[in-house]
Each structure stands twice: as C-alpha cells, then as structure tokens.
C-alpha cells in the first residue's frame, strides 16, 4: 500500500507541471542521489522453486548523476542523464545444493541512462517546478558478484529498460539553481543473472543537486 501511494504521489507531481511554462535554453547539472530499492522475484525463480519467494532485500543506496536539458518551447523540454547505480541484495534463494536452497548476496553496479520529457515553469522569487517522465536504459558496469556464503564468483548479468516519473522543485542560487527531486523508477522486464531471470527492480530516487544555464534563446 505504501509503495502504491508513493507511485501516485510522483505521478501527480509530473502531471502538476503541465499547468506551467518554462524558459527556453540549455542547462547542465549534477546531483547526489539516495535510492530506496524494491526487488521482486524473476520468472525463473518462480519456475525453479515452485512459486517460492526469493525474499530479496536491498540496502538503502547512494549514487550520483550528471544531466543536460533543453527547453525547446515555453512548455516542454527534454533531459538526458547518466546515473551511477549500485545494487547490494540479500536473498534466501541463491542456488540449490544437496541440502536445498541456500541464501547469499548479489552485488552489481550499472549506469542508468534516462531520456526524459520535462514540463514546468519558474515562479515568483525564483522557485522552479518541473514534472519529468520517460524511459531509461541500463548499462552494466562489469560482472555481478554472487556470494553464497562459501565462495564468490563473477557472473554475467543484463539490465532492463524501464520507466522513470517524478517531480522537481528548484530555487535560484547564484548563476544557477539548487534543486531537489523525487522519482519512481521501475524495470519493464526481469534482470538476468548468468542468463537466469532472477529479479525485477524498482525504486524511489531522492536527489539533491545544482544546475546552471549555459544558453538561451
């Protein structure tokens, strides 16, 4: 229920931006991110365990991002980002041995590359409101580390394309703006670990950053 309410909140934040206008021009920025992850069992987990849950537990994570945006009209804009993301997952279903299923950890890092639409405005006193939404691509950074409690191994893994929705509040400080944003991101398909459909990811991203305009019409 809490997860559903958070999704509704970020959707409303994105829709709210439709009521405003924004100044044209290029902007670049960077931000730090806190991530509250959610994981659900992939289809191969259900098939191999007879519907048993993998009980995937993720840690609160941190990341950082660079971003570039362009407002090409008085209402709409586009934004491209590169986000560093890491996953540290504890699970009770990692592999099967003679004693049954054993638990362990899975760790991996990746780059998320969102391509987003923007709608928003700058209000009085420099307050900025923006709604964003779009898709992202996952680029793995090396192999995943799988640890079943006895030994560690490096295995191939593949990320998913997903969607990202959220809202941004900014305030002018110096030549640019300090801003905070909240987003909900979710994968469209299962993450494959060693060609095994192991899990599906989603999460809430909470960011704090600074952006600077570098051109205007």
C-alpha positions as CSV (number, residue, x, y, z in Angstrom):
1,X,0.0,0.0,0.0
2,X,2.8,2.5,0.9
3,X,4.6,1.7,-2.4
4,X,1.4,2.4,-4.4
5,X,0.8,5.7,-2.6
6,X,4.4,6.8,-3.4
7,X,3.8,6.0,-7.1
8,X,0.6,8.1,-7.1
9,X,2.5,11.0,-5.5
10,X,5.2,11.1,-8.1
11,X,2.7,10.8,-10.9
12,X,0.7,13.7,-9.5
13,X,3.9,15.7,-9.3
14,X,4.6,15.0,-13.0
15,X,1.1,15.9,-14.1
16,X,1.1,19.1,-12.0
17,X,3.9,20.5,-14.2
18,X,1.5,20.6,-17.2
19,X,0.0,23.8,-15.8
20,X,3.1,25.8,-16.1
21,X,5.5,27.3,-18.7
22,X,9.3,27.4,-18.7
23,X,12.2,29.5,-20.1
24,X,13.9,28.1,-23.2
25,X,17.6,27.2,-23.2
26,X,20.3,24.7,-22.3
27,X,21.0,23.7,-18.7
28,X,23.6,21.3,-17.3
29,X,23.8,20.0,-13.7
30,X,24.8,17.3,-11.3
31,X,23.2,15.7,-8.2
32,X,23.7,13.2,-5.5
33,X,21.0,10.5,-5.0
34,X,19.7,8.3,-2.3
35,X,17.9,5.2,-3.5
36,X,15.2,3.1,-1.7
37,X,15.2,-0.1,-3.8
38,X,12.5,-2.7,-4.2
39,X,13.0,-6.2,-5.7
40,X,10.6,-8.9,-6.7
41,X,11.4,-12.5,-7.9
42,X,12.0,-13.1,-11.5
43,X,10.1,-15.6,-13.6
44,X,12.8,-18.3,-13.4
45,X,12.8,-18.1,-9.6
46,X,9.1,-19.0,-9.5
47,X,9.6,-21.8,-12.1
48,X,12.5,-23.4,-10.3
49,X,11.2,-23.1,-6.7
50,X,7.6,-23.9,-7.3
51,X,6.4,-20.4,-6.6
52,X,8.6,-19.8,-3.6
53,X,9.5,-16.2,-2.9
54,X,13.2,-15.2,-3.2
55,X,12.8,-12.8,-0.3
56,X,15.1,-10.2,-1.9
57,X,16.2,-7.5,0.5
58,X,18.1,-4.4,-0.8
59,X,20.1,-1.8,1.2
60,X,19.5,1.9,1.0
61,X,21.9,3.0,-1.6
62,X,23.7,6.1,-2.9
63,X,24.5,7.3,-6.4
64,X,25.3,10.4,-8.4
65,X,24.3,11.8,-11.7
66,X,25.1,14.3,-14.5
67,X,22.4,15.8,-16.6
68,X,21.8,18.0,-19.6
69,X,18.4,19.5,-20.6
70,X,17.0,21.8,-23.2
71,X,13.6,23.6,-23.1
72,X,12.6,23.7,-26.7
73,X,9.3,25.6,-26.1
74,X,7.6,27.6,-23.4
75,X,6.1,24.4,-22.0
76,X,8.1,21.3,-23.0
77,X,11.7,20.3,-22.7
78,X,13.9,17.2,-22.8
79,X,16.6,15.9,-20.4
80,X,19.3,13.3,-20.8
81,X,21.2,11.9,-17.7
82,X,23.8,9.4,-16.7
83,X,23.2,7.9,-13.2
84,X,25.6,5.7,-11.3
85,X,23.6,3.0,-9.6
86,X,24.6,0.0,-7.4
87,X,22.7,-3.0,-6.0
88,X,23.5,-4.9,-2.9
89,X,20.9,-7.7,-2.5
90,X,20.5,-10.3,0.2
91,X,18.4,-13.3,-0.7
92,X,17.3,-16.7,0.8
93,X,17.2,-18.3,-2.6
94,X,20.5,-18.1,-4.5
95,X,21.4,-21.6,-5.6
96,X,20.4,-25.2,-4.9
97,X,22.6,-27.9,-3.3
98,X,22.1,-31.2,-1.6
99,X,20.6,-29.5,1.4
100,X,18.1,-27.4,-0.6
101,X,18.1,-23.8,-1.5
102,X,20.8,-21.6,0.1
103,X,20.9,-17.8,0.5
104,X,23.6,-15.2,0.0
105,X,24.2,-11.9,-1.7
106,X,24.3,-10.4,-5.2
107,X,26.1,-7.2,-5.9
108,X,26.2,-5.3,-9.2
109,X,26.8,-1.8,-10.4
110,X,25.4,-0.1,-13.5
111,X,24.8,3.2,-15.3
112,X,21.2,4.2,-15.9
113,X,20.7,6.5,-18.9
114,X,17.3,8.2,-18.7
115,X,15.8,10.1,-21.7
116,X,13.1,12.3,-20.2
117,X,10.5,14.9,-21.1
118,X,10.1,18.0,-19.0
119,X,7.1,20.3,-18.2
120,X,7.4,23.2,-15.8
121,X,8.0,26.9,-15.0
122,X,9.9,29.4,-12.9
123,X,7.5,31.1,-10.5
124,X,8.0,34.3,-8.5
125,X,11.1,34.6,-6.3
126,X,12.9,32.1,-8.5
127,X,11.0,29.0,-7.4
128,X,11.0,26.3,-10.2
129,X,8.5,23.5,-10.6
130,X,9.1,20.7,-13.1
131,X,7.5,17.4,-13.9
132,X,9.5,14.7,-15.7
133,X,8.9,11.3,-17.2
134,X,10.4,9.0,-19.7
135,X,12.4,5.8,-20.2
136,X,15.9,4.7,-19.1
137,X,18.4,2.2,-20.3
138,X,20.6,0.0,-18.0
139,X,24.3,-0.4,-18.9
140,X,26.1,-3.0,-16.6
141,X,29.5,-2.0,-15.2
142,X,31.3,-5.3,-15.2
143,X,30.1,-8.6,-13.9
144,X,27.8,-9.2,-10.9
145,X,29.4,-10.7,-7.7
146,X,27.5,-13.7,-6.3
147,X,28.3,-14.9,-2.8
148,X,26.6,-18.0,-1.4
149,X,28.4,-17.9,1.9
150,X,31.0,-20.5,0.7
151,X,32.7,-18.8,-2.2
152,X,32.3,-15.8,-4.5
153,X,32.1,-15.8,-8.2
154,X,31.7,-13.2,-11.0
155,X,28.9,-13.8,-13.4
156,X,27.4,-12.0,-16.4
157,X,24.2,-10.1,-16.0
158,X,21.9,-8.0,-18.1
159,X,19.8,-5.0,-17.1
160,X,16.4,-3.9,-18.3
161,X,14.8,-0.9,-20.0
162,X,12.5,0.9,-17.6
163,X,10.4,4.0,-16.9
164,X,11.0,6.9,-14.6
165,X,8.5,9.5,-13.4
166,X,8.9,12.3,-10.9
167,X,8.8,15.9,-9.8
168,X,11.5,18.6,-9.2
169,X,11.5,21.7,-7.0
170,X,14.3,24.3,-7.6
171,X,15.4,27.7,-6.3
172,X,17.7,30.2,-7.9
173,X,21.1,30.5,-6.1
174,X,23.9,32.4,-7.8
175,X,24.2,31.8,-11.5
176,X,22.1,28.6,-11.4
177,X,19.6,26.7,-9.2
178,X,19.7,24.3,-6.4
179,X,17.1,21.6,-6.7
180,X,15.6,18.5,-5.1
181,X,13.7,15.8,-6.9
182,X,11.8,12.6,-6.2
183,X,11.3,9.9,-8.7
184,X,9.9,6.4,-9.1
185,X,11.7,4.1,-11.4
186,X,10.7,0.6,-12.5
187,X,12.1,-2.0,-14.9
188,X,9.9,-3.4,-17.7
189,X,11.5,-6.9,-17.6
190,X,13.5,-9.3,-15.4
191,X,17.2,-8.7,-14.7
192,X,19.1,-11.7,-15.9
193,X,22.0,-13.0,-13.8
194,X,24.0,-15.6,-15.7
195,X,21.1,-15.9,-18.2
196,X,18.7,-16.6,-15.3
197,X,15.7,-14.4,-14.9
198,X,16.4,-13.7,-11.3
199,X,14.6,-10.4,-10.3
200,X,12.8,-7.3,-11.3
201,X,13.8,-3.9,-9.9
202,X,12.1,-0.7,-8.9
203,X,12.9,2.1,-6.6
204,X,12.4,5.6,-5.3
205,X,15.2,8.1,-6.1
206,X,15.6,11.2,-3.9
207,X,18.1,13.7,-5.3
208,X,19.8,17.0,-4.4
209,X,21.7,18.9,-7.0
210,X,22.7,22.1,-8.7
211,X,22.1,23.2,-12.3
212,X,23.5,26.1,-14.5
213,X,22.0,27.6,-17.7
214,X,24.5,27.7,-20.5
215,X,22.5,29.3,-23.2
216,X,19.0,30.7,-24.0
217,X,17.1,31.9,-27.0
